[in-house]
Amino acid sequence: MAAPTSRKFLGRQSLPERTFITDALRTETVGGVILLVAAIVALILANTPLSGFYGDIKDFSFGPGALHLHLPVASWATDGLLTIFFFVAGIELKRELVAGELRDPKAAALPVIAAVCGMAVPAIVYVTVSASGGGSLTGWAVPTATDIAFALAVLAVIGTALPAALRAFLLTLAVVDDLGAILIIAVFFTQHINFVALGLSFAGLALFWLLHHKGVRGAWVYVPLAVVIWALMHASGVHATISGVAMGLMLRCTVREGEEHSPAERVEHRVRPLSAGLAVPLFALFAAGVPLSGNAVADVFTRPETLGVVLGLIVGKAVGVFGGSWCAARFTRAELNEDLVWADVFAVATLAGIGFTVSLLIGELAFAGDPTLTEEAKAAVLIGSLCAALLAGILLKLRNTKYQRLCQEEERDEDMDGIPDVYELDSPAYHLRMAAIHEAKAAEHRRLAEVAAANDSGDDGPA
């Protein structure tokens, strides 16, 4: 019997997959920088004489009370703007399941196991730390998330390149994390359900699916319907962001005859900049503004709940993602990409400890009955994410020269046909084009050599 062939862990993606990931992460990187700026502005507003003005804006309420939508600005940001973020997350998840890394169970096993371990271990760390100190266990889910936009912003700020395989791995981790966050919010933070409103919301989702299935196009149809679905989901008691995920999952990700792009791809191309550049930064502006006095920072490291969040993000994420990756590779006999080492996987695992957006959201839900603990949990998320970012930045910077070389090799296109050369090494046409290019260069150098020789003989003649 032939020995089983080993799989490649962090191997090269197909060209369409690589192109999609590159385009998506480029938008997320820009959005991540805006997100970082928004978080800094929020901290400045909350820790300066402007804190009163900042608090008044957050607490200002508006909206139709008859529809249970007379909400503070901060709640509109949490329940409304983040729905756009989760809508994009739903599209990403659908695409990964249909056409991306998660469509092949064997190929998906390693990143999925890594992501699941990267959620389970931080929760275990939190429960262990909080229980040993007599703290509340309700915040176990706070350190389980990864904020890919913030992670990419860190890479952009420190000027670190990241090979395509590691970028794809980080994106897959974030997608599975988002799915986990969706399930956690839906299952553990839904207490009282209005079944009439929930049923009407499901009816709206069914109409959304039917219109999409029939090929009806036009924002004038779907945007008002999406708002109605969102409002009904909010009134039902289920967190309103779940409606965004559900609508994202309904979009078709396959291309039919006569289509250049699938509906999901078209919608995501339009909505992702809105999510990354506006919705998430505005949420951060109203969620990340917490007082960070010396006593407040000290409390983060002395209170069991907040210490559990910090250690969950810094230690739990790194150990969970790296340990899950290593164990999955070992038991599936997958071979690590020969261009990378396990230290690279650990650095990305550490980068996954940047929780931020979803961690802030879950922190608000987990400690909703204790405003003081909610603010302290937010401070813990900020501190834990910052420490994870600093540690990951140091680890990645140590290998940045190697990463830059790999990125240059991945981008090289010497035959200038628009396709990176690494994807054409098995193509005879590519090698023929390269032979013609080198022959033309050789001919030019021979001509230049003849010119130089003629000039030399002329210089050596009699004066």
C-alpha positions in Angstrom: 0.0 0.0 0.0 1.4 3.4 -0.9 2.2 5.8 2.0 -0.4 8.6 2.4 0.7 11.8 0.9 1.3 14.6 3.4 -0.6 17.8 3.1 1.0 21.3 3.0 0.3 23.6 5.9 0.4 27.3 4.9 1.0 26.4 1.3 0.4 28.6 -1.7 -3.2 29.5 -2.5 -4.6 29.4 -6.0 -4.3 32.6 -7.9 -8.0 33.6 -7.7 -7.9 33.0 -3.9 -4.7 34.9 -3.5 -6.1 37.9 -5.5 -9.3 37.9 -3.5 -7.5 37.8 -0.1 -5.1 40.5 -1.2 -7.9 42.9 -2.3 -9.9 42.2 0.9 -7.0 42.7 3.2 -6.0 45.9 1.5 -9.4 47.4 2.4 -9.2 46.0 5.9 -5.7 47.5 6.4 -6.9 51.0 5.5 -10.0 50.5 7.7 -7.7 49.2 10.5 -5.6 52.4 10.5 -8.8 54.4 10.7 -10.0 52.1 13.5 -6.7 52.7 15.4 -7.1 56.5 15.0 -10.7 56.3 16.2 -9.7 54.3 19.3 -7.0 56.9 20.1 -9.4 59.7 19.7 -11.9 58.0 22.0 -9.3 57.5 24.7 -8.2 61.2 24.4 -11.9 62.3 24.7 -12.5 60.1 27.7 -9.3 61.1 29.6 -9.3 64.9 29.1 -11.6 67.7 30.2 -13.7 66.8 27.1 -14.9 63.7 28.9 -18.2 65.3 29.9 -18.9 66.4 26.3 -18.0 62.9 25.1 -20.3 61.2 27.7 -23.2 63.5 26.7 -22.8 62.5 23.1 -22.7 58.8 23.9 -25.8 59.1 26.1 -27.8 61.2 23.8 -30.9 59.2 22.7 -33.0 59.4 19.6 -35.3 57.2 17.5 -38.9 56.0 17.5 -39.8 54.8 21.0 -42.9 53.0 19.8 -40.6 50.6 17.9 -38.3 50.2 20.9 -35.7 52.1 19.0 -35.2 55.2 21.2 -31.6 54.4 21.9 -28.5 56.2 23.0 -25.8 57.0 20.4 -23.6 54.3 21.9 -26.3 51.7 21.4 -26.9 52.8 17.9 -23.3 52.2 17.2 -23.3 48.8 18.9 -26.6 47.4 17.5 -26.7 49.3 14.2 -23.3 50.0 12.8 -21.9 46.6 13.9 -24.7 45.0 11.9 -22.9 46.2 8.8 -19.7 44.6 10.1 -21.4 41.3 10.7 -23.1 41.5 7.3 -19.7 41.5 5.7 -18.6 38.8 8.1 -21.5 36.7 6.9 -20.5 37.2 3.3 -16.9 36.2 4.1 -18.1 33.1 5.9 -20.4 32.1 3.0 -17.6 32.6 0.5 -15.1 30.6 2.5 -17.5 27.8 2.8 -18.4 27.8 -0.9 -15.3 28.9 -2.7 -12.5 29.5 -0.2 -10.3 27.7 2.3 -13.2 26.1 4.1 -14.8 24.4 1.1 -12.5 21.4 1.4 -12.8 19.7 4.8 -9.3 18.3 4.6 -7.7 21.6 3.8 -10.0 23.5 6.3 -9.2 21.1 9.2 -5.9 22.8 10.2 -7.0 26.5 10.3 -10.4 25.6 11.8 -8.8 23.5 14.6 -6.3 26.4 15.2 -9.2 28.9 15.3 -11.3 26.8 17.6 -8.4 26.2 20.0 -7.7 29.9 19.8 -11.2 30.5 21.2 -11.3 27.7 23.7 -8.0 28.3 25.4 -8.5 32.0 26.1 -11.9 31.1 27.6 -10.3 28.5 29.8 -7.6 31.0 30.9 -10.3 33.5 31.8 -12.4 31.0 33.8 -9.3 29.7 35.6 -8.0 33.2 36.6 -11.4 34.6 37.4 -12.6 31.5 39.4 -9.4 31.4 41.4 -9.9 35.0 42.4 -13.6 34.6 43.2 -14.6 36.7 40.2 -17.6 36.5 37.8 -17.5 33.8 35.0 -19.9 35.7 32.7 -17.0 37.3 30.8 -15.5 34.0 29.6 -16.2 34.9 25.9 -14.6 38.4 26.0 -11.0 37.2 25.1 -12.1 34.7 22.4 -12.2 37.2 19.4 -9.6 38.3 16.9 -9.9 41.7 15.2 -8.2 41.3 11.8 -8.6 45.0 10.9 -6.7 46.1 14.0 -4.1 43.3 13.4 -3.5 44.5 9.9 -3.3 48.1 11.1 -0.5 47.0 13.5 1.4 45.5 10.6 1.0 48.6 8.6 2.2 50.9 11.4 5.3 48.8 12.2 6.0 48.3 8.5 6.1 44.5 8.6 5.5 42.5 5.4 3.6 39.3 5.7 3.7 36.4 3.1 0.4 35.5 1.4 0.2 32.2 3.3 0.3 33.8 6.7 -2.1 36.5 5.6 -4.6 33.9 4.4 -4.1 31.9 7.7 -4.8 35.1 9.7 -8.0 35.8 7.6 -9.3 32.3 8.0 -8.7 32.5 11.8 -10.7 35.8 11.8 -13.6 34.3 9.8 -13.9 31.3 12.1 -13.6 33.6 15.1 -16.4 35.7 13.7 -18.6 32.6 13.3 -17.8 31.7 16.9 -18.7 35.2 18.1 -22.0 35.0 16.2 -22.9 31.7 17.9 -21.8 33.0 21.3 -23.9 36.2 21.0 -26.9 34.3 19.7 -26.8 31.5 22.2 -25.5 33.0 25.4 -26.6 36.6 25.3 -30.3 36.1 24.3 -32.4 36.0 27.4 -35.9 37.2 26.6 -37.4 36.5 23.2 -40.4 38.2 21.6 -41.5 35.3 19.3 -43.9 37.5 17.3 -41.1 39.9 16.4 -38.7 37.1 15.8 -41.2 35.3 13.5 -41.7 38.5 11.5 -38.0 39.0 11.3 -37.6 35.4 9.9 -40.4 36.2 7.4 -38.4 39.3 6.3 -35.3 37.1 5.9 -37.3 34.6 3.8 -38.5 37.5 1.6 -34.9 38.7 1.3 -33.8 35.2 0.2 -36.7 34.8 -2.3 -36.0 38.2 -3.9 -32.3 37.4 -4.1 -33.0 33.9 -5.5 -35.3 35.3 -8.2 -32.5 37.7 -9.3 -34.1 40.9 -8.2 -31.4 43.6 -8.0 -31.4 47.2 -6.6 -30.4 48.7 -3.3 -33.8 50.5 -3.2 -35.4 47.0 -2.6 -32.9 45.5 -0.2 -31.8 48.4 2.0 -35.4 49.2 3.3 -36.1 45.5 3.7 -32.8 45.0 5.6 -33.7 47.9 8.0 -37.1 46.3 8.7 -35.5 42.9 9.3 -32.9 44.6 11.6 -35.6 46.5 13.6 -37.7 43.3 14.1 -34.6 41.3 15.2 -33.8 44.1 17.7 -37.3 44.1 19.0 -37.3 40.3 19.4 -34.5 40.3 22.0 -32.0 38.5 19.8 -29.0 40.8 19.3 -29.6 42.8 16.2 -26.3 42.0 14.6 -27.5 38.5 14.0 -29.7 39.8 11.2 -26.7 41.1 9.4 -25.0 37.7 9.5 -28.1 36.0 8.3 -28.5 38.3 5.3 -24.8 38.0 4.4 -25.1 34.2 4.5 -28.0 34.3 2.0 -26.1 36.0 -0.8 -25.0 33.7 -3.7 -21.2 33.3 -3.9 -21.1 31.3 -7.2 -20.9 32.8 -10.7 -23.6 32.0 -13.2 -23.4 32.2 -17.0 -23.1 35.8 -18.2 -21.8 37.0 -14.8 -18.3 38.4 -14.2 -18.8 38.5 -10.4 -21.2 36.8 -8.0 -23.8 38.9 -6.2 -21.9 38.3 -2.9 -18.7 39.6 -4.4 -20.4 42.7 -5.9 -22.1 43.5 -2.6 -19.1 42.9 -0.5 -17.0 45.2 -2.8 -19.4 48.0 -2.1 -20.1 47.4 1.6 -16.7 46.4 2.9 -15.3 50.0 2.6 -18.4 51.2 4.5 -17.9 48.6 7.2 -14.1 49.0 7.5 -13.8 52.7 7.0 -17.0 54.0 8.8 -19.1 51.6 10.8 -16.4 49.8 12.8 -14.3 53.0 13.5 -17.5 54.8 14.7 -18.3 51.9 17.0 -14.7 52.1 18.4 -15.1 55.9 18.9 -18.0 55.3 21.2 -16.9 52.0 22.7 -13.2 52.4 23.4 -13.4 55.6 25.4 -12.7 54.4 28.9 -10.9 56.3 31.7 -7.3 55.0 32.0 -6.0 56.6 35.3 -3.2 55.0 37.2 -5.7 53.4 39.6 -7.9 52.1 36.7 -4.9 50.4 35.0 -3.9 48.9 38.4 -7.4 47.5 38.9 -7.1 45.8 35.5 -4.2 43.7 36.8 -5.7 43.1 40.3 -9.4 42.3 39.6 -9.8 38.7 38.6 -12.3 39.3 35.7 -10.1 41.9 34.0 -6.9 40.0 34.6 -8.5 37.0 33.0 -9.3 39.1 29.9 -5.8 40.4 29.6 -4.2 37.0 30.1 -6.8 35.3 27.8 -5.8 37.7 25.0 -2.0 37.6 25.5 -1.4 34.1 26.6 -4.6 32.2 25.7 -4.7 33.2 22.1 -1.1 32.6 21.4 -1.1 29.2 23.1 -4.4 28.2 21.6 -3.8 29.1 18.0 -0.2 27.9 18.0 -1.0 24.7 20.0 -4.0 23.9 17.8 -1.9 24.4 14.6 1.0 22.3 15.8 -1.2 19.4 17.1 -3.4 19.4 13.9 -0.3 19.4 11.7 1.3 16.6 13.7 -1.8 14.3 13.8 -2.7 14.9 10.1 1.0 14.6 9.0 0.8 18.0 7.3 4.2 19.5 6.4 4.8 23.1 7.2 5.6 25.3 4.1 9.4 25.0 3.6 9.7 28.8 3.4 8.4 29.2 6.9 9.2 28.0 10.4 7.0 27.4 13.4 8.2 30.6 15.0 6.3 32.4 12.2 3.1 30.6 13.2 3.6 31.6 16.8 4.1 35.2 15.8 0.8 35.2 13.9 -0.9 33.4 16.9 0.3 36.2 19.1 -1.1 38.7 16.6 -4.5 37.0 17.0 -4.6 38.2 20.6 -5.7 41.6 19.3 -9.4 41.2 20.2 -10.7 44.8 20.2 -14.0 45.2 18.2 -15.8 42.0 19.0 -14.2 41.7 22.4 -15.5 45.2 23.3 -19.0 44.2 22.0 -19.0 40.9 24.0 -17.7 42.8 27.1 -20.7 45.1 26.9 -23.1 42.2 26.7 -21.4 40.0 29.3 -21.3 42.7 32.0 -24.4 44.7 31.0 -25.7 44.8 34.6 -22.5 46.3 36.0 -21.4 49.5 34.3 -18.2 49.8 36.4 -17.1 46.3 35.4 -18.1 46.9 31.8 -15.7 49.9 31.7 -12.9 47.9 33.4 -13.4 45.0 31.0 -13.1 47.5 28.1 -9.9 48.8 29.6 -8.7 45.2 29.9 -9.4 44.5 26.2 -7.5 47.6 25.2 -4.5 46.7 27.4 -4.5 43.1 26.4 -4.8 43.9 22.7 -2.0 46.5 23.0 0.3 44.0 24.7 -0.4 41.3 22.1 0.2 43.8 19.4 3.6 44.9 20.9 4.7 41.3 21.4 3.6 40.2 17.9 5.3 43.3 16.4 8.6 42.4 18.0 8.4 38.7 16.9 7.4 39.6 13.3 10.0 42.3 13.0 12.7 39.8 13.8 11.7 37.9 10.6 10.8 40.9 8.5 13.8 40.6 6.1 12.8 37.0 5.3 9.1 38.1 4.9 10.1 40.9 2.5 12.1 38.5 0.3 9.2 36.1 0.2 6.7 38.9 -0.7 9.0 40.1 -3.5 9.2 36.6 -4.9 5.4 36.3 -4.7 4.9 39.5 -6.6 7.7 39.1 -9.2 6.3 39.3 -12.8 9.3 39.3 -15.1 7.3 38.4 -18.2 4.9 41.3 -17.4 1.7 39.3 -18.2 -0.1 40.3 -15.0 0.4 36.9 -13.3 3.1 36.4 -10.7 5.8 34.1 -12.0 5.4 31.6 -9.1 2.1 30.6 -10.6 3.5 29.9 -14.1 6.6 27.8 -13.4 4.8 24.7 -14.9 3.7 26.6 -18.0 5.8 26.0 -21.2 4.4 29.3 -22.6 5.9 31.2 -19.6 9.3 29.7 -20.1 9.2 30.5 -23.8 8.3 34.1 -23.0 11.2 34.3 -20.5 13.6 32.8 -23.1 12.6 35.5 -25.6 13.0 38.2 -23.0 16.5 36.9 -22.1 17.5 36.5 -25.7 16.5 40.1 -26.4 18.5 41.3 -23.4 21.5 39.2 -24.6 21.3 40.7 -28.1 21.2 44.2 -26.6 24.2 43.5 -24.4 26.1 42.1 -27.5 25.3 45.3 -29.4 26.5 47.4 -26.4 29.7 45.3 -26.2 30.4 46.0 -29.9 29.8 49.7 -29.4 32.1 49.7 -26.4 34.8 47.8 -28.3 34.6 50.2 -31.2 34.9 53.2 -28.9 38.0 51.6 -27.2 39.7 51.0 -30.5 39.1 54.5 -31.6 40.5 55.9 -28.3 43.7 53.8 -28.8 44.4 55.3 -32.2 47.1 57.9 -33.0 46.4 61.4 -31.7 
